[in-house]
Amino acid sequence: MRQKRLLMISMLILVLNLMITCGKKDESKTSEITKDEQAGDGGFVGTIKAKPINYDSIFAIIAPLVDAVKNNPENIEFRKQLVAASYDTTWETILSAGTGEPMEHAATESIAMKYAEKAAAADAYRWAIYIKKWKNDPAFPDIDKIEAEIQGKIVARQDLPDKRVSVLVEVQASKLP
């Protein structure tokens, strides 16, 4: 009888331990090791999964830095800070912010805001080129006129109280001139 109780208690503890251990999910997992079928029996390949990026938080950092450089274009320290915050050396991407104003004579407000978004994206792409140039040489002079076809994506958007639009774009550094 005593042995049965001891066995039952041991089983209960084991089951509870398994339920607690198996029920936990590891949400901070950033890499995964998988067996590579082409590598043979002992081959494993590591796959890196990037953690999700909080673009709104990055936007809140980069937009004021862009404004600081706009207001003080010769200040090398502001340029360095902008490059440090915007240039991701691991993935070789640049995050840049820009602003645009709505078109005054647009047929509707939604069309005006769409033009504002396009203008903001163009401004952000222009800043992305500056950031790439300033990464190598923070003293690189201002670029007056830029003609380039840039591919990137808008990752965050904000409507400002003064009817302007601000966007954050992400661009592969290799796709910039």
C-alpha positions in Angstrom: 0.0 0.0 0.0 2.8 2.4 0.9 4.6 1.5 -2.3 1.5 2.3 -4.3 1.2 5.7 -2.8 4.9 6.4 -3.4 4.6 5.2 -7.0 1.5 7.4 -7.5 3.1 10.5 -6.0 6.2 9.9 -8.1 4.1 9.5 -11.3 2.1 12.6 -10.4 5.3 14.7 -10.0 6.7 13.3 -13.2 3.5 14.2 -15.1 3.3 17.7 -13.7 7.0 18.3 -14.5 6.4 17.2 -18.1 3.4 19.4 -18.4 5.2 22.4 -17.1 8.3 21.8 -19.2 6.5 20.9 -22.5 4.0 23.7 -22.1 6.6 26.5 -22.3 7.2 28.2 -25.6 10.5 29.8 -26.4 9.5 33.1 -28.0 13.0 34.5 -28.1 14.2 31.9 -30.6 16.3 33.6 -33.3 17.9 30.7 -35.0 17.1 27.2 -36.0 19.3 24.2 -36.8 18.0 21.9 -39.4 19.3 18.8 -40.9 20.7 19.3 -44.4 19.6 16.3 -46.5 22.3 16.9 -49.1 25.1 17.1 -46.5 24.7 13.4 -45.4 24.1 11.9 -42.0 26.1 14.4 -39.9 25.3 17.6 -41.8 23.4 20.4 -40.1 22.7 23.9 -41.4 22.0 26.9 -39.2 19.2 29.2 -40.3 19.1 32.7 -38.9 15.6 34.3 -38.4 15.7 38.0 -37.7 13.6 39.2 -34.8 10.8 41.5 -35.8 11.8 45.2 -36.0 9.8 47.8 -34.2 9.9 50.4 -37.0 7.8 53.0 -35.0 10.6 53.1 -32.4 13.3 53.4 -35.0 11.2 56.1 -36.8 11.1 58.1 -33.5 14.9 58.1 -33.4 15.8 58.6 -37.1 13.3 61.4 -38.0 14.7 63.9 -35.4 18.2 63.1 -36.5 17.3 63.8 -40.1 15.8 67.1 -39.0 18.9 67.9 -37.0 21.1 67.4 -40.1 18.6 69.4 -42.2 18.9 72.3 -39.8 22.7 72.0 -39.4 24.0 70.5 -42.7 27.6 71.2 -41.9 27.6 69.5 -38.5 29.6 66.3 -38.9 28.5 64.9 -35.5 24.9 65.0 -36.5 25.8 63.1 -39.7 27.7 60.5 -37.7 24.7 60.0 -35.4 22.4 59.7 -38.3 24.6 57.1 -40.0 25.0 55.2 -36.7 21.2 55.0 -36.2 20.3 54.4 -39.8 22.9 52.0 -41.2 22.5 48.3 -40.3 25.8 46.8 -41.1 24.6 43.2 -40.3 22.0 43.2 -43.1 23.5 46.0 -45.1 20.3 48.0 -45.0 19.6 51.7 -44.5 16.5 53.1 -42.7 15.8 56.7 -43.6 13.0 59.2 -42.9 11.6 61.8 -45.1 8.6 64.3 -45.1 6.3 65.5 -47.8 3.6 68.1 -48.1 0.1 67.4 -49.6 -0.5 68.7 -53.1 -2.5 71.9 -52.8 -4.6 71.6 -56.0 -5.4 67.9 -55.8 -8.9 66.8 -56.7 -9.5 65.1 -53.3 -7.8 65.0 -50.0 -6.8 61.4 -50.4 -5.0 62.2 -53.6 -3.2 65.1 -52.0 -2.1 62.8 -49.1 -0.9 60.1 -51.6 1.2 62.8 -53.3 2.5 63.8 -49.9 3.5 60.2 -49.2 5.3 59.9 -52.5 7.2 63.2 -51.8 8.1 61.9 -48.3 9.4 58.6 -49.8 11.5 60.6 -52.4 12.9 62.7 -49.6 13.7 59.6 -47.5 15.4 57.9 -50.5 17.5 61.1 -50.9 18.6 60.9 -47.3 19.4 57.2 -47.7 21.9 58.1 -50.4 23.4 60.8 -48.1 23.7 58.2 -45.3 25.5 55.7 -47.5 28.0 58.4 -48.6 28.5 59.7 -45.1 29.1 56.1 -43.8 32.4 56.1 -45.7 33.2 59.9 -45.3 31.1 62.0 -42.9 32.7 65.1 -44.4 31.4 64.3 -47.9 29.9 67.5 -49.2 26.1 67.9 -49.6 24.7 66.4 -52.8 22.9 69.1 -54.7 21.1 67.1 -57.4 20.5 63.3 -57.3 19.3 61.3 -60.2 18.9 57.7 -59.3 16.4 54.9 -59.5 16.0 53.5 -56.0 14.1 50.4 -54.9 13.1 50.2 -51.3 9.9 50.0 -49.3 8.0 52.2 -46.9 8.0 50.5 -43.5 6.3 53.2 -41.4 4.1 56.2 -42.0 3.0 59.1 -39.9 0.5 61.8 -40.6 1.8 65.0 -38.9 -0.4 67.6 -37.3 0.4 70.2 -40.0 -1.0 67.9 -42.7 2.5 66.8 -43.8 3.3 63.1 -44.1 6.5 61.5 -42.8 7.7 58.0 -43.8 10.4 55.6 -42.9 11.9 53.7 -45.8 14.2 50.6 -45.8 16.7 50.2 -48.7 19.4 47.7 -49.4 22.7 49.6 -49.3 23.9 47.8 -52.4 21.0 49.2 -54.4 22.1 52.8 -53.8 24.5 54.7 -56.0 
